[in-house]
Amino acid sequence: MTATRQDIRDWIDEGIEKGATHVIIMCDTFDHENYPVYIMPGEDPRDKRTYENMQRPDECYDLRMDIDAQLSEHRANHWDM
């Protein structure tokens, strides 16, 4: 994973501003770069668990839960709606 904790924190803050319920940190397995996928209300984050085209989920943050506690985890895996 190439994203720093600060990168993830920035993506979480952006997700909160957008009104997302979750932020999934995806990994492009070609170059191992990370990027966020924002899950909006009404969308199911579990739909993004499967991957294709060399992209896979690394972590899933639930923006309705305590963010600092999730950032302290080795890998955040909060896929419930």
N, C-alpha and C positions, 0 to 999 in steps of 0.2 A: 504494500500500500504506500503510495507516494504522498498522499494528502497528510498534512500536519494536523495536529489537534486544532490549531488556529484556523486552518482552512475549513475543517469540519464545523467549527463554531460559527464561522462566517456563513457557511451554507445553511446551518440551522437557523441563524438569525434571519437570513433571506427567506427561508421557508416560512417562518413565523410571520414576517411582513406580508408574504403572499397569501397567507391564510391556509397554508398546507397543514395536513394532519401528521404527515411523516416525511422524513427525508431519507432516501436510500442512497448510500454511497456505493456507486458502481465502479467496477474496475474494467478497463479495456485491456484484455489479456495480450494484445499485440504489443503495446508499449508500456503497460502497467501503470497508466495514468488513471487517476480517480476523477470522478465528476458526480454531481448530485442529480438525483431524480426526485422531483417534488410530487407528493401524492396529495391530491386535493380532496375535500369532503365529498363523499359518495364513491370515491375510488377505493379499491381494495389493494393494499400494499402487497398482499400475498400473490397477486397476479404478476408481480415483477420478480418473484423468487426464482423462477426458471430463467435461464439465460440462453442466448443464441448470438450468433455473429460475433463471437470472441468477447462478449461483454457479460460480466457476472456481478451479482451483488456481493459486497463485502460486509456491509452493516446496514441496519435499519433503525433509525431514531424516531421515537414517537414524540411529537412536539407537544403533546398534552401531558406528558410525564416530566419529572424533574430532569432537566437537561444536564446539570452538573453530575448527577448520579450516573446518568447514561454515559457521559464522557469519561467517567472514571472506570467503566467496565473495559475488560480486555477487548471484547467485540460486542457492540450493541446489536441485539437481535430482538426487536420489539415489533413484530409483524401484525399483531392483533389490531382490529379496527376499532 
